[in-house]
Amino acid sequence: QVQLVESGAGLVQAGGSLRLSCAASGRTFIYYNMGWFRQAPGKEREFVAAISWGGGRTSYADSVKGRFTISRDNAKNTVYLQMNSLKPEDTAVYYCAAGKVLAGTTSSYDYWGQGTQVTVSS
């Protein structure tokens, strides 16, 4: 079992930056690939970024490529999402997830956090 808790919610102006954190419980964190997803009101949950268990491989949605960076610190059982050059369309609830497959689909992840709100004003 892996329990995930996101933090770093906030309101930021367009062009600003925000860093989300996701703290995981359990010794098995290092064996999981980690992903970030987001869900805007009235829309389906969509893939944002993913990182392999060792941190050597990353994947990004085209909409955030070059602006967002995913990283992890296995010693701290934490995964991060650094978000720069934020746009109003980045406004959503952001979720972290843990899974055995490095993929961009929600069905590939076994454990989910409760989500944290990111609001970008224009």
N, C-alpha and C positions, 0 to 999 in steps of 0.2 A: 504494500500500500504506500502511496505517495500522496501527501497533502500539500497543496499549493496555496500560497497567500500572496496576492499582488499588492503593491503599494506604489505611490508616486502619482496618484490622481491629481489633476489640476486643471485650471483654466489659464490659457496662454494666448497671447495675440499671434496672429498669423506672422510667420517668419521666426517665431521663437523656438525654444527647445524645451524638452522635458525628458526625464529618464524614469522609466518604469523598472521596478524590481519585482522579482518573484522568488520568494523564499520557499524552499521545499523541506519537508520533514522526511526523516527516514534515511537509512544508510545506503539505500539503493539508488539514490539520485544519480550517481555517476553512471549508472547503466542505462539511463534514459536519454533519448533525444528530446529536445525541448522546442516548443513552438510558441509563437505569439499569434493570436487571432484577434479580430475585432468585429464588433457588430453595431451598426448604426440603427437608429429607430426605423422600423419598417423594412429592414433589409436582412438578408441572411448573413450568418457569421462567415467571415472571409479570412483567408490566410494572410498573414503579414510577413512573418519571418520564422526560420527554424535553424537550429544548430545541433550538430551531432554530439554524442555523449562526451567525446574528447575535446570538442571545440574546433576540430580541424576542418569541418565542412559547414558551410552556411548556405542558406537559400532565402531569397527575398521575392515578394510580390513585385511586379513591375511598377506598381503605383508608389512604392516606397524606396525602390532601389536608388542608392546614392544619397538618400536622406536619413534612413534609419540604419542602425547597427545593432545586431544582436551579439551578445557575448555571455560567457558563463564563468563562474568561479566555483569549481567543484569543492574546494576546501571550505567554502562558505555555503554550499548547497543553494546557490543563488544564480538566477539567470536575469540578464538585464536587456532592456530595449532602449537604446539612446535614440531619441527622435529629434532631428534638426529640421530647420526650414519647414515648420509645420504649416499646414493649410487647413482652411475650414472643413474641407472634405475628409480630414483625418479625425474629425470628431466622432467618437464612438466609445463603447465600453470595450476595453482591452482585456483579453483573457490569456493567461499562460496555460500551457498544457504539456503533459509528459507522455511519451509513447516510445514503443520499441522500433518504430519505423520512421525514418526521416522523410517526411512527406508534407504536402500542403493541403491535405484533406482532413476534415474534422474526425472522420471515422478512423484515422490512423493513430489517434491519441486516446489513451486510456484514462487519464486523470486530468481534471480541470480545476482551475481556481475559480473564485467567485466573481472576478472581474473588477476592473477599476476604471472610472470615468475619465476620459480625456476630452476636453472641450477647447476648440480653437476658434477664437473670435476673429472676425474680419476687420 
